């Protein structure tokens, strides 16, 4: 599955140009787009609400109630995770059919009409175009989120795999910051439609970069069965000679499938959802590994960091009672500070490890949520404390759980199961996100600060579960990780390449 320890040590100190090019392209088409989509409605939300209100009045002669507007606004927001789920489930089929490279190019092309339709909604006096554009944009991002995780895990050298994968969180922070920065001048009744358009040049840049790199060696073997071409592609990504032993070590498991992999092929991916019908101990270990991956993903959703980041202006303005101008500026400041915080895992996740970053960020999350709730309840005398605790909540998750959750699940399952597992588990995460984000906005409008309690109890439960069950994956191949899980379950099985 991965090179031996001696092979890892013999890898070049500097990443190859090819893996750097791939990482940048995946960041632009994946994490950056996710950050931009998540933030694009945040700052001009009042003017977009007014546009929706006015459009309905122009057509029907009546204005929707405040509750109806809240439902429409929440529905527009959750188009992102809903369409992302569709894209994530389509990703496995698309990657098999078109390859990792073809899927990346296809999704980039979907970004273009998604962006343009969103921008044309106001001049066309059709708020429905916002929904259609957001669906296309999010569908493409769902495809790319799975594709980016799988492609980088398949191609990045093990010694820098975590850092390369963590770049997705950094690029998401950049996308969010750019969008928030544009939101300052574009948050007006006439200029808000233009906030969607700056995305287009970056999409074209990503297309150009994808054309410069080879497809994933695993994808080449799946679609063409050409071992020489796959070996050449992996050598370019690793920055080593084609005849290097580490290339052989990495590709050798693809030459024939193990009994476990043959068994999962016969059953499809449904075995993940069968808690009692697995008789083979090895299958039970792989199943638990897959669910540990999704647990970490869902734990990030229930920290509230992702949801509250999408509503950051609302949280500061409506809950913490900052003026709209101060809330907009505060949201931008948090996005700016978030950039360096996302670089922490890029440089240190392969040194510190995944578990310490996850556990530390969950502990700080609980303290931050407690202080945020307390300071909002006290009132204006603790307004600064509410801003600081809110900022810490978002920043610590950007540096820890939010970044690691992007690729941790992909390090827990064998390579032959990677694509389907990542696709399904990403879809489960997105479904959880839909429930949380759809519920938060109308609930917060009704019960105010008490709506934040929905993040406190789950975060505590996930902290205990992750502490007890999740293995360390840094610097280890998947067979070593699975052996660790088997030991924790007291099962006398052993995984070998």
Secondary structure as GFF3:
##gff-version 3
##sequence-region A 1 497
A	DSSP	alpha_helix	5	9	.	.	.	ID=ss1
A	DSSP	alpha_helix	17	26	.	.	.	ID=ss2
A	DSSP	pi_helix	27	32	.	.	.	ID=ss3
A	DSSP	alpha_helix	33	40	.	.	.	ID=ss4
A	DSSP	alpha_helix	45	60	.	.	.	ID=ss5
A	DSSP	alpha_helix	66	120	.	.	.	ID=ss6
A	DSSP	alpha_helix	128	155	.	.	.	ID=ss7
A	DSSP	alpha_helix	161	186	.	.	.	ID=ss8
A	DSSP	three_ten_helix	192	196	.	.	.	ID=ss9
A	DSSP	alpha_helix	199	210	.	.	.	ID=ss10
A	DSSP	alpha_helix	217	223	.	.	.	ID=ss11
A	DSSP	alpha_helix	227	238	.	.	.	ID=ss12
A	DSSP	alpha_helix	245	251	.	.	.	ID=ss13
A	DSSP	three_ten_helix	252	254	.	.	.	ID=ss14
A	DSSP	alpha_helix	259	267	.	.	.	ID=ss15
A	DSSP	three_ten_helix	270	273	.	.	.	ID=ss16
A	DSSP	alpha_helix	281	302	.	.	.	ID=ss17
A	DSSP	alpha_helix	305	310	.	.	.	ID=ss18
A	DSSP	alpha_helix	312	314	.	.	.	ID=ss19
A	DSSP	pi_helix	315	319	.	.	.	ID=ss20
A	DSSP	alpha_helix	324	352	.	.	.	ID=ss21
A	DSSP	alpha_helix	354	378	.	.	.	ID=ss22
A	DSSP	three_ten_helix	380	382	.	.	.	ID=ss23
A	DSSP	alpha_helix	383	399	.	.	.	ID=ss24
A	DSSP	alpha_helix	401	404	.	.	.	ID=ss25
A	DSSP	three_ten_helix	409	411	.	.	.	ID=ss26
A	DSSP	three_ten_helix	415	417	.	.	.	ID=ss27
A	DSSP	alpha_helix	418	447	.	.	.	ID=ss28
A	DSSP	three_ten_helix	448	452	.	.	.	ID=ss29
A	DSSP	alpha_helix	453	469	.	.	.	ID=ss30
A	DSSP	alpha_helix	478	488	.	.	.	ID=ss31
###
